[in-house]
Amino acid sequence: MSHLKRITQLLRGSLSTTPSSPAAGAPGSFHLPVRKLVLRYSQYNASSSGLRAFLLSPRFSALSSRYPSIEFVVSEAGSEKHPLVTGFYGSTLKDASKAGGERRKDINLANLDANQVEQKLRHVVESSGAKIKALKRRPVESRSEGARGIWSQLHSKPVDI
């Protein structure tokens, strides 16, 4: 596993991307929302075997060269830690009010083989990082309190049958 020692320092894409046909920042250009991926594995834990196999395979270098704007960081964790991928996403106007303005998504990679690890990494790369919202029955958000208050069955009069 001496090959992994060389990987654990820091792997970055070129971080200087060449724009496609439209100019960078133009309405036709597209930038992935993910900014950085941190891959954490254990050298000795059996649950990290799939991630270690993926890191040593040529598929990892192909993935990192396919997305040169994403920074790939590989770090070794303690022996009792499960493998984990953390995606850091760029801030938006909604997130600017929060401290740091950065979103992150953590996905556990324990006991997955190399193919499943690649699928999870692609999922993190292709997702927006936003929280999952229900499409039906969105909760109503209001600045003021309701005029009638909140009804509770516990405070209503008991019904005699």
N, C-alpha and C positions, 0 to 999 in steps of 0.2 A: 504494500500500500504506500510505497514511497512516492508514487505518482500523485497521490492526493495531497501530499505535503506541498508540492509545487502549486497545486490548484488553490489551496486554502489561503494563500496570501491575498490576492485580490484580482478578480477577473473583471475587466471592464470592456464594454464595446468601444468602438472608436470614439464615441461621444461627439464626433463631428460628422453629422449626417449630410449627405448630399441630397438636396431637395429633388423631388420628382419634377415633372413638367411645370406645374405651377410654382411660383416663387414661395419661399418659406413664409408662413403667416398669411398667405393669400387665401381667399375664400375657398379655393379648390384644394388646398393642401390638408393633410390629415396627420395628426400627431397622436400617438397612443397615450392614454391617460396614465399608464404605469410609468414610473420614473426609475425605480430601482427594485431589484429582486434580491433578497437575502436568503440563501440556502444554508440551513444549519443541519449538520449530521454528526453522528457519533462514530468514532473509529472502531469501537469494540462492540457496540450494541447491535444485536441481531435485527432489530426493527429498522435499522438504517441500511441494510444490505441492498435494497432496491435503489435508494438514492446514490449510494456509493457506486453501484454498477452503472447507473445513468451518467454520473459525473465522469467516469472513465471511458464511456462510449463516445464515438464520434458524433452521436446525435446531440450531445450537449454543446459541442463546439459549433455544430450547424445551427442550433437554436440561438446561440449567442451571436453568431454572425448574421443571422436572419433579422434580428432586432438590434441594430447597432446603437440605437438611441437609449436603450435600457442598460443600466449598470447592473452587472451580475456580481454579487459578493458571495463567496463561499467561505463559511466559517465552521470550525470544528467545535462541537459542544462537549460537555462532560459525558462520561460513560453511561449515566443513568437518564440522559435526555433523549426524547424521541426526535426524529427528523421533522423539520418544519420549514415551510417556505413562507416568507413575509413579503408582500407586495406593497410598495409605497407609491401612492398616487399623487399627482399634482393637485394643487389647490384650485378651487373654483371661487366664484364670488360668494357663494353661500358659506364656504368653509373659511373665508378670509376673516370672519368675525371670531372664529375659534382660535385658541392658542396654537400657534404654529401653522394652522390652516392646512394640515396635511392629513390625508386619509391613509389607512393601512388595512390590509387583509391578511390574516394568518390562516394557513391550511396545514393540518397535520398530515405527514407523509409516512406514518408508521405502518410497517408490514405491507407496503406496496411494492410491486415489481417495477422494473425500469420503464415498461410501457405505460403503466398507470401513473408513474411519477411524471412522465412527459405530458400526459393528458392533463394532470393537475397544474403543471406549470403553464401550459397553453391556456387553461381556464383563467389563471391569475393574470396572464398577459392580456388576454382579450376582454376581460371584464372592466367595468368602469370604476369599480371600487365604491360605488354608492351603496347605501343601505337598501335592502330589499323592501319594497313597498307593496302593500296589498292593492290589487287593481279594483277589487269590489269593495264597496262600503268604506270609502276613505274616511278617516275620522275628521270631523269638522274642527277646524282650528279657529278660535276666536280670541280677540284681545280682551274682551270683557266677560264677566261672569253671566251665566244664563239668568233670565228674569224669574223663571219658575224654580230654579235650583235643580238638583239632581234627585230623581225619584229612586227610592230604595224600597224593596219589598219588606225589608226588616222593620221599617218604620211605619208601615201602613197598618190600618186596623185589621185584626184577624176576622176572617170570614167564618160564620157559623153555618154548618151544613146540617 
